[in-house]
Amino acid sequence: MFILFILLILSAITIEIMEDLPYSVALDTAYHVCTAIHIISGFLFAVFGIFHIIYNWKTLKHYLKGK
């Protein structure tokens, strides 16, 4: 999840930088690749986050109950 989080941040920064550059076919292709990476890594981050909560639900519940 940490790697996906870093990938999300880097792809978002790259997309923001590319939006300000002048148009070219190579940059347009790179922009679409970065956007696809951002969407896929965001989806995987959400899915793995849900699995992480489900897998650790007992511990999480115990931790919250103790507070």
Secondary structure, DSSP 8 states (H G I E B T S, - for coil): -HHHHHHHHHHHHHHHHHHHS---HHHHHHHHHHHHHHHHHHHHHHHHHHHHHHHTHHHHHHHHHH-
